[in-house]
Amino acid sequence: MADETAGPDVRIEPWTAADLALLCEVNTPAMTRHLGGPETDEQIARRHRRYLDGEGAAQMFRVVLLPEGAAVGTTGFWETTWRGEPVHEAGWGVLPAYQGRGIATAAVRAVIAAARAEGRHHALHAFPAVANAASNAVCRKAGFTLVGECEVEYPKGHLIRAHEWRVEPAPAPPGTDPLSAADRGWRAP
């Protein structure tokens, strides 16, 4: 009998220069409808450079479906300020052809593990739009706790009603190396 709780085999891999095409693929009206719409080519190029540079405490990843090795989405975490405190925020996007299979949930679980290993902040937050039922379900399934509704600015100058989700990653096991974007990929637990 198959384990019905098992999700897809997913790995998140550090962002590379070759991932610009993937970033363009997730920049569609359907993929960005809860985020203020697609970005311009110039904005995408700047975002790609930020991802490559690992600005601040940011770690961005491509989502890879195994065993095929197909890049099927993006995910990551970055430092932001929430209610006057520095926190890590997580985000993700899975290409439409791969949605509804549990891939985003598996990728977010891997991001939680990566943030845990990075260890800079106690909690990881996510702020999907209230109307984004799929992303809110990912938060719930990945182990986040719903804090409540809030207003967030995204993109700059545009306020959206969002759900604030929070997960308190368990401390990394003793002897665990800190996150190294250069040589480490993460698999969903």
Beta strands, then each sheet from edge to edge (+ up, - down):
strand 1: 10-14
strand 2: 59-65
strand 3: 70-82
strand 4: 85-94
strand 5: 124-126
strand 6: 145-153
strand 7: 159-167
strand 8: 186-187
sheet 1: 6+ 7- 5+ 4+ 3- 2+ 1- 8+
end
